[in-house]
Amino acid sequence: MTARLAPSIAPSAVFGRDGDRVTPVGSLLTEVRRRAAGRYTRDGFGLDPQVSDLLAPVLSAIVRVEVDGADQIGAGPATLVMNRGLGVVEPAALAVAVARDVGRRVRVVGAPDVVGIGGALRRIGGIGSSPAEIAAALAAGHLVVLPLALTWLRAGAGTPPLELVQSITGTPVHPVAVRPGGPFGLAIRPWRVTIGAALEHDMSYPPGDPLAAADVAEAARAAVDALLRGPSSG
């Protein structure tokens, strides 16, 4: 007797989520049942799209954000170079803004290579601080968030790490300013995210060229600083 083979079904086509786009989720009970049955995926960077999409509305409720310039972001890969203060709220505010107004997820550079913490951050969109991983995320078509150096008291834009900037040349680079609101945006005023137009930089350099990276780094620093010093509302 000839054995009957079960049809081959690609789990990602049935149970997976788009690694780049925020997608609708079912009820909490439905999603819990799916996870209990093992019907979920994680991509090559560690993202768990189901968890990411479940957390999106929760973050939106906690971190109130107003956005300017969301239409600057297109459908392809790009890097969002942003200021960052002391903490994780700036990247969270940007992630909320992009998920809500653009319908895309972001990959935030900086997930530490630490058991537990690094894995948890990767599940919700974090990636490592290596040029190879950043380049791979862009090659896969994702939006990469590259925070500038720590901005003490948010007085300036900081200096971007040059070795990481080398991995983003050749793709659109958008400056982003995140202005703080009340505590987690719950009081006083919401956080404000301003997304600028893609920087104009010399594309004649070969990918990864250090001179091109230096030009992009300085242009990004100046553009973010200009956005931070520009008029704010709210």
C-alpha positions in Angstrom: 0.0 0.0 0.0 1.3 3.4 -0.9 1.6 5.9 2.0 -0.3 9.1 1.5 1.8 12.1 2.2 0.3 15.1 3.9 0.1 18.2 1.8 3.0 20.6 2.3 1.9 23.9 3.8 4.3 26.7 4.4 3.6 27.9 8.0 4.5 31.5 7.1 1.9 31.6 4.4 -0.9 30.4 6.8 0.1 31.5 10.3 2.8 34.1 9.8 2.7 37.9 9.7 4.2 40.3 7.3 7.6 41.2 8.7 7.3 44.8 7.5 3.6 45.7 7.7 1.5 46.0 10.8 -1.4 43.5 10.3 -4.8 43.1 11.9 -4.9 40.6 14.8 -7.7 38.4 16.1 -9.1 38.5 19.6 -6.8 38.0 22.5 -8.2 34.5 23.1 -7.7 33.6 19.4 -4.1 34.7 19.5 -3.4 32.9 22.8 -4.8 29.7 21.4 -2.7 30.1 18.2 0.5 30.5 20.3 -0.4 27.6 22.5 -0.7 25.5 19.4 2.7 26.7 18.1 1.1 28.6 15.2 3.4 31.6 15.1 6.7 32.5 13.4 9.8 34.5 14.1 11.8 36.1 11.4 15.6 35.9 10.8 16.1 39.0 13.0 14.1 37.6 15.9 10.9 39.6 15.4 7.7 37.9 16.6 5.2 39.7 14.4 2.2 38.4 16.4 3.5 39.9 19.6 4.6 43.1 17.9 1.1 43.6 16.5 -0.6 42.8 19.8 1.6 45.4 21.6 1.1 48.1 19.0 -2.3 49.3 20.3 -1.1 49.0 23.9 1.9 51.3 23.2 -0.4 53.7 21.4 -2.6 54.0 24.5 0.4 54.5 26.8 2.6 56.8 24.6 0.5 59.5 23.1 2.2 60.8 19.9 1.5 63.5 17.3 3.3 63.1 14.0 4.4 65.5 11.3 5.8 64.2 8.0 4.6 60.6 8.0 4.0 60.9 4.2 7.8 61.2 3.8 8.2 57.5 4.3 7.7 55.4 1.2 7.3 51.6 0.8 10.9 50.5 0.4 13.8 50.3 2.8 15.0 53.4 4.6 16.9 54.5 7.7 15.3 56.9 10.2 18.1 58.7 12.1 16.7 60.1 15.3 17.8 61.9 18.4 17.7 60.0 21.7 17.7 61.0 25.3 18.2 58.9 28.4 15.8 56.0 28.0 13.7 54.0 25.6 10.7 56.3 25.1 12.0 58.1 22.1 12.3 54.9 20.0 9.0 53.7 21.4 7.3 57.0 20.4 8.7 56.7 16.8 7.6 53.1 16.6 4.1 54.0 17.6 4.0 56.9 15.1 5.2 54.7 12.2 2.9 51.8 13.0 -0.2 54.1 13.3 0.4 56.6 10.5 2.4 54.5 8.0 1.3 51.0 8.8 4.8 49.7 9.0 7.1 48.2 11.7 10.5 49.6 12.5 13.7 47.8 13.4 15.5 49.8 16.2 19.2 49.4 16.3 20.7 48.7 19.7 19.4 45.3 21.0 22.2 44.2 23.3 23.7 40.7 22.9 22.5 39.8 26.4 20.5 36.7 27.1 16.9 37.6 28.0 17.0 41.3 27.4 18.4 41.1 23.9 15.9 38.4 22.9 13.0 40.3 24.3 13.9 43.4 22.4 14.3 41.5 19.2 10.9 39.9 19.5 9.4 43.4 19.3 11.6 44.8 16.5 15.1 45.4 17.9 18.2 44.5 16.0 21.9 44.4 16.9 24.3 47.3 16.6 26.4 45.7 13.9 26.9 47.1 10.4 26.2 43.6 8.9 22.8 43.3 10.6 21.8 46.8 9.7 22.7 46.2 6.1 20.8 42.9 6.1 17.7 44.6 7.5 17.8 47.2 4.8 18.4 44.6 2.1 15.3 42.9 3.3 13.2 46.1 2.8 12.8 47.2 6.4 12.7 50.6 8.1 15.7 50.8 10.3 15.8 53.3 13.2 19.3 54.4 14.0 19.5 56.6 17.2 22.2 59.2 17.4 24.6 59.3 20.3 23.0 60.1 23.7 21.6 63.6 23.7 22.1 64.8 27.2 19.1 67.0 28.3 18.1 66.8 24.6 20.1 70.0 23.9 21.4 68.8 20.5 21.4 66.0 18.0 24.5 64.2 19.0 27.0 62.5 16.7 26.0 59.3 14.7 28.3 56.3 15.0 30.3 56.4 11.8 30.9 52.6 11.5 27.1 52.1 11.5 26.4 54.9 9.1 28.6 53.1 6.6 26.0 50.4 6.4 23.1 52.7 5.5 24.6 54.7 2.6 22.9 53.9 -0.7 19.4 53.9 0.8 17.1 56.8 1.8 18.1 58.4 5.1 15.4 60.5 6.9 16.2 62.7 9.9 13.7 62.4 12.7 13.2 64.6 15.7 11.4 63.4 18.8 10.3 66.0 21.2 9.3 64.9 24.7 5.8 65.3 26.1 4.4 64.6 29.5 5.4 61.4 31.4 4.8 58.7 28.7 2.6 61.3 26.9 -0.2 60.9 29.6 0.0 64.4 30.9 0.6 68.0 29.8 1.1 67.2 26.1 1.8 64.3 23.8 5.2 63.4 22.4 5.8 65.0 18.9 7.6 63.1 16.1 8.8 65.1 13.1 10.0 63.1 10.1 12.0 65.0 7.5 12.5 64.5 3.8 15.2 62.1 2.7 18.7 63.6 2.9 20.3 64.6 -0.4 23.8 63.0 -0.4 26.4 62.0 -3.0 25.4 58.6 -4.4 28.5 58.3 -6.5 30.5 56.7 -3.7 30.6 52.9 -3.5 28.4 51.3 -0.8 30.1 51.5 2.6 32.7 54.1 1.6 33.9 55.9 4.7 33.9 59.3 3.0 30.3 58.8 2.0 29.5 57.7 5.6 31.1 60.9 7.0 29.0 63.1 4.6 25.8 61.3 5.6 26.6 61.4 9.3 27.2 65.1 9.3 24.2 65.8 7.1 22.0 63.6 9.4 23.3 65.3 12.6 22.7 68.8 11.1 19.2 67.8 9.8 18.1 66.3 13.1 19.4 69.3 15.0 17.5 71.7 12.7 14.3 69.7 13.3 14.8 69.8 17.0 15.4 73.6 17.0 12.5 74.2 14.7 9.0 75.4 15.8 7.1 72.9 17.8 3.4 72.8 18.5 1.4 71.6 21.4 
